């Protein structure tokens, strides 16, 4: 089964049987559930006034089909649609409050391969729904409790293709973004847009900042030239091109432009864990404050935050959890170690445009190479592993056993069960959690060397197998 229903939306592979894959019927069903939920929770004083939803999509091949189905389903529910067409996840998030809309839908499967697509659902603030809201939508979908509008009460479609430019303007107008400093630095940057909407919006942003742009895979045709997740093993082409072009750095985004990775001038990865670290270092240096990332993200953000006299806190994995804790902690920047930058000065959502603009301003101010900037940060190495689950493996029993084993262990600095089990030792940490999307246990470790991170992971895996009897 490749249809995954979760609190944040629905995603699956195109084609196949209804209920097993993301078919046209499933797209209509879940768009109907979302629209119905909006109508049930409308705060509009006039019951006759129409709701408004912003819809945008990435460039994947199935995008236009799913887009038309979703937009016209909302119209059938009597909801007006602001249709952004080809867009990005953060652009839709920015557009929702600017349009004073009641919600938003982004049609993207993020870093998943081309056969996938998804409906990501937003509230009136342009932020992802919380668990209670998402669960209610799933219940409405299951019951098929839809009530469509009569012919005189259908919604209308308002096309607006200006929002990528508006989003860029919003980023460039941020007080900490120094366009003149970046222009003076005369940067040359290679951009890998993985043939999606990032291939349009990132080069345009850079050019307005006075950057010389070399485009790689920037045609938004949905034919991803490599696995679209911005990991080292997928980025050999841009790494080689950065060196060949003698560029100052490379910029890589995923198809919906909410994950950001950098390539150093020597072709080496800056490290997607360090995208947030570098941006936070810059922001905290200008506007002291607190930070948040999730429990599976690098300890380097904690170190940088402490150096700036701020308070760092870690949330459960998931953007909605990061945002919730950022608000509680009054964090001025946060995000996830997968290259997701959340800068509340603009909006509470992962945004590669904000990351690029802050990073280039930081680099221009530092007057150093990207590799030198990376070397200035605490050096940590991560090991990311998983154990496939079988019906015989009881995940909860394993997590409880590991908690009991380490809660009174003298080597344990702190232990958290907010999201699986996170065990902090003096020199390293391990995070164990059940995946929300795959039948696996994730085992993430971090240490001062790759060898130590790998060794800790192997030790923990052996302990889990002993508990599980496998």
N, C-alpha and C positions, 0 to 999 in steps of 0.2 A: 504494500500500500504506500502510495507516494502523495497522499493528501494529508497535510498536517494542520490540524485545527488547534490554535492556541489563543491565549488571551490577547495577543498582539495582532491577530489576524488569521488569515488562511493562506497556505502556500502549497504548491504541488506541481507535478509535471503535467504538461499539456497533452491532451488526448486521453484515450482509454475509456474506462467505464465511469459513469456518474457515481460519486461518493468514494471512488478509489483514486481518482486523479483530479486535477483542476480542469474540469470540463466547462463548456459554456453554461451548462445547467448549474454547476456549483458556483460559478462566478455570479450568476444572477441571484442564486439563493442567499449567498452571504452578503451581497450588496443590498438585497432586500431586508435582511436581518439588521444590518447596520442602519439603513434608512428608517426602518421601523423603530429601532431603539432611539434614534435621534428624535423622532416625532413624539415618542412616549415621554421623553425627558426634556422636551423643549421648554425653555424659560421665556419664550416670547409672550408678551402680555396679550397681544391680539391673536386669538386662536386661528384667525383666517390668514395671517401673514405667513408667507412661504419660508421654509427653511432654505439655507444655502450651504452647499458643500463644494470645496475646492478639490479638483481631481487632476492628477498629473501622472506621467508614466516615464520609465526609462526606455532605452532604445531596443529592448529585446524583441525578437521577431514576432512573438505572440502579443506584443503590447497593443497594437491597434485593435485587434479582435477583442481582447479582454476589456480594453478601454471603452469601446463602443457599447459593449454589453452592460458594463457598470454604470456608465453615464446615463444610458437610456432606462435602466432599471430605476435609478434615482428620479428621473423625470416622471416615470410611471407612478412613483409614490408621491408626486406633487412637490418634489424638491427641486429648487433651482440649482444649476451646476455652473460653477466657474471652471471652464475647461482650459487648463494650461497646456494641454498636449504634451509634447516632449519636454521633460523637466527633470528635476532631481528631488530626492527625499527632503533635503534641507530647504529647497526652494518652495515646495508645497507647505512645509512647516512655517516658513516666513509669511507665505501668502495668506494663510487662514486668518490670523488676527488682522492683517492689513485689509482684508476684504470684509472684516466683521462677519465671517462665516460661522456656521454652527459646527463645522467639522471638516475633515479632509480625508481623502483616500489616495494613497500612493500605490501605483501598480508596478511592483518591482520585487524580484526575489533576491535583491541585494547582491551578494557575492556568489550566489548559486549559478551553475552552468546554464546555458541558453534554453534547455528544455523546461526549466522551471519558471514559474511566475507566481505572484502573490498579491493579495490585497492587504496593505498596511493601513491601519485605522487610527485617525487622530481625533482629539476633542476640539472644543472651540478655541483653545489656546494654541493649537498647532502642536500639541504634545501627544505622545502615545497614550492609549487608554490604560487604566489600571486594571488589576486582576478582577475586581468585582464587575467593572463595566464590560470587560471582555467576556467574562463568563455569562453575563446576561445576554449578550449578542449570540453566543453559541446556543443558548437555550431557545432563543427566538428562532434561530435557524433550524434547530432540531424539530421544533413544533410547527414550523412553517406558518407562523402566526402573522401573516402579512395582510394588509388591507390597502389595495391600490386605489389611486384616485380616479375619479370620473373624468370624462373628456374635457370638461370645462375647467378642471383644477390641475391639469398636468403641469409639471415644472417646465422651466425654460433653460436652454443652454446658452451661456455667454462665453464665447471664446476669447482668451486673453493670452497672447504669446509674449507679453512684455516682462513676465516675472523673473526670468533668468537675469535680465538686465537690471531689474529692480533689486533683486537679491545681491548682485554685484555691487550696486550703488550703496546698499545698506552696509555691506562689509567695508567698503572703502571709506565710508563716513564714520566708522568707529574711531573714537579718540586715540586709541593706541596704534592704529594702522598709519604708518608714516610713508606715504606715497613718494614724497620727495627724497627721502633717505634711500628708498629702494631704487628709484630712478638713478640716483647718483652712483649707486653701487654697480650699475651696468651688468646685471646678472644675465647669464645665458642658461636657460632651463629646458630640459627635454620633458615632454608630457606624454604619458601613456594613458589614454582615455578609454582603453579596452573596447573601442568602437561603440561607446554609449554616450549618454548626454554629457558626461565629464569631458569628452573630447571637444565640446563646444564651449562650455562655461568656464573651464579652468584656463584655456588659452586666452579667452577674452579678458578674464580677470587679470592675468599676468601682463598682457599687452597694455592694459590701462594703468598698470604700475610701472610701465617703462621697461619691461623685461623682454629680452630677445627669446622667442619661443621656437623650439624645434618639436614638431608634432610627430607622434608615433601612435598609430592605431586610434586616430581621432575622428574617423568617419562613423556617425551614429547609425550604423546599419544592423546592429544586434548580432553580428557574426563575431563573437569573441575570439580573438586570435590566440588566446591562451586561457588557462583556468583563471576566471576573473577575481579570485581571492588574491589580494595583494601580498603574497608571501614570496620569500626569496627564491624558492624553486620555480616560480612561475615568471620571474622577471629578468631572465638572462638577456633578452633583446634590449631592454632599456638600459641595463647595466653596461652592455657593450657600447651602445650608442652614446651614452653620457661621456665615456672615455674617448670615443672616436671624434665626437664634436667638441671636445675640450670644454664641456659645459660645467657650470658651477654646481649643478645638482640635477637630479631627476625627480619628477613628481608623478606619483601613481595613485589613481583612485579606483574604486570599484564601480560597477555599473550605475548605482544610484547616488554615488558621490557623498557617502557619509563615512567612508573609511579612507584614510590618507597615509601613504608611506613615502619616504624620501630615499633617494639614492645619492650617496656621497660622490664627490668629483672623481674619485678613484674607481668608481663602479661598485663599491661595497654598499651593502644595505646600512642605512642609518639605524634601522630597527624600528618596526612599527610600534613597539612598546615605548620607544623614546620620542615619538611624535608628540604625545601629550606631555612628556617630561620637558621637552624643549619649549613648547608653547607656554606651559605653566611657569617655567623659569622666567620667561620674558614678562608675562603678565604680573607675576608676583613681585618682580623687580620694580615695576611701575606703580602697581596698586596692591599693596600688601593685603593678604587675606587667606582664606582657607581653600582646601581642595578635596575632591572626592574621586576615587576610581573604584572599580569593582575588585572583589577579592582575588580574582585570577590575574590581576595586573601587577606590573613590576613594583618592587619596593623602592625603586629610584624616585618615584613621585613623592613618596613619604619623605625621603632624604632631602630632596630639593625644597619641599614645603617647609620642613623643619629649619633648613638653612635660612629661609626667608621669614622665620618666626611665625609661621602659620600653623594651623591645625589640619592634619590629614585624617580622613576617615574612609573606611572601605565598606562598600555596599554589597548586597547580593548581586550576582551576575544578571545583566539585563538592563537596557537603557532606562526603562521606566523606574527601576530601583535606584540607579545612579542619580537620576533627576530628583527623585523624592528625597534622597539623603542630601543632595546638594542644597536643596531648599531649606532643610532642617539645619544644616551646618553653615548656612550663609556662604557657601563656596562661590568664589569668583571665577573659577574655572574647574573643569572636571572632565570626565569621559571614561573611555575604556581603552585597555591596552592593545586593542586591535586597530589602533589608529583613528579612533573616534574622539573628536574634540568637541566639548560642549562649553560654549561661552555665553553665559546668560545675558551679557550686555546686549546681545542680538536676539537669541532665543534659546530655549531649553531643548536642544536637539543636536545630535552629532552632525558636524558641518565641516566638510573638507575645505570650503572656500575660506572660512574663518581661520582654519589651521594654516593654510598657505599664506594668507596675508600676515598673520602674526609671526609665523616662522621667518618669512623673508625680511620683515622689519627687524626682528631679533638678529638675524644674520648680518643685515646691513649695519646695525649698531655695533655688533661685535667685531666687524671687520676681520673675520677669520674664515677659513675654509669650513665646509660642512663636516669633514672628517675631524678637524680640530675641535669643532663645537661638540661633536659626539664624544670625543675623548675627554672633554671637560666634565662629563657627568659620571656619577657612580657606575661602576661596571658590574652588571648582573647578567646572568645567563639563565634561560628557562629551558625546561624539558617538558614537552606536552605529550602525554601518553593516554591510552584508554584501554579498558578491558571490555570485551564484548559480553553482553549479558545473555544468559539463558534462563528458561523458566525455573531452573533449579536454584538460581542465585537470588537471594533476598537482599536487595540493596540496603534497606533500612537496618537490617541486622548487622550488615558489614559496617555501616557508618556508626552505629551505636557501639559496636565492638572497638572500632578505632578510636572513638571518643573516650571510652573507658580506659583504653590502653595508655592514652597520652595525657589525660587530664591531670593525673598526679605524677607524671614523669618529670623529674627534676630538670630535664633538658628543654622542656616546653616553656616558652616565654609567655604565650597566650594561646587560647583555643576558642574558636567561634563555631557555633552550629547554626548560624543565621542562614547559610546556604551550603548544605552538605556539611563538611568538616574542614575548617581551615586551621592548620597547626603552625604557629610561628615559633621557630627556634631562634637562637641568638644569631646564627650566621646564615640561615636559610629558612624556607617555608614550603609547605605542601598543602594543596587544596584538592579535596576529593568531593565530587558532586555527580549526581545522576544527570545526564543530558536531558533537556526538555524535548529534543527533536530526534534523538537516535537511541537505540537500545544499548547504551554503553555507560560505563562509569568513567568520568574524566579524571585523570591524575596529573595535576600541574605542579611542578616544583621550580624553585628558583634558588640559585646559590652564586657564590663569587667566581665559579668557573663552570664550564660546560660539563666537565668530568664529574664535579661534585653534584651538580643538578641531576645528571643522569644516574649517578650512583644512589642518590636519595630516592629517585623515582623507582629504581629497581628494587630497593629495599622495601618500600611501601607496597609495591605490587606483590612482592613475595608474601608480605604480611597479610594483605587482602586475600590472596589465594589460600593462605593457611586458614583464615577465618571461614572462607567460603567452602573449603574442602575441594578445591579444584587444582 
